[in-house]
């Protein structure tokens, strides 16, 4: 399945579909997530039921370097926080 990210707000937030966080994320998937973060700043991954270990694995995916305003840089994880939210 192809990963897609639909804008949920004109300024920020995208909804990710086509990604199963229980499975290893491919290089193309990582690139799509990074591009989505660049565009939307906040991504939601609805319908994901993952274990603590799967969450940790996903949070350790490589991400782009973030440039701070003072000129220093840091690495960011692909996902800082993932919470299970029940819709409904």
N, C-alpha and C positions, 0 to 999 in steps of 0.2 A: 504494500500500500504506500502511496505517496504522502509525504508529510505536507500539510497545508496549515497556514496560519491566517485566520480571519480577524480583521480589525474589529474591536468591540467599542472603540472610542476614537474620536478624531485625533486626539493627542497622544494616547498611550493605550496599552493593553491589547493583547492578541490571544485568540483561542486556538490552541494547537489540536489538530486531529491527524489521524494516520500514524500515530506513534504509540507503541506498546512499551511502557517503561519496565515491564517484566523481562523484556528481551534486550540483548546488547544493542546499543545505539551505534549505527554505522557512521563512517566519516561524513557521508552525505547528510545524515541526520544531525550530527553535531554542527555542520555548516549551516543547516536550516535553522537550528535553534539559535546559533550566534547571530545570524541575519535577522531573525525575529526579535531578538533582544536589542539589536541595533535600531530596529525600526520602531518597536513598541515599548521597550523598556520593561514591561511586565508581561509575562506569558502565563496563561492558565492551561492546565492539562486535565480537562474534565474526564470523569469516568475511570481514573486510574486507581486500581486497588493493588498496592505494592507493599512488600515487606519492608522492615527497617533496613535490612541489608541491601535490597534493591534501591531504596531511597539513597543510601550512602553511596552506592555504586554510581547512580545517576549524578549525584551532587559532585562527584570527583571528575566528571568529564572535563576535558580541556576547554577553555574559553579564551577569548581574546584578552590581551592585556588592557587594563583600564588606565587611562591617563588622568591623573589627578590635576587639579587646577594649579598646584604648586610645582608641577613639572615632574614629580615622581610618578612611578607606575606600580601597579600591583596586579596580580593575577586574580581573576574572579572565577568562581566555579560556574558551570553552566546553569546551575540552579542553587540558589542560596537556601530557600525554604520551600518545602512542598508540604502542603497540609491536605488532609482528606476533608472534603466538604461535601456534605450530603445535600443534594438539591431536592427541592420539593415540596 
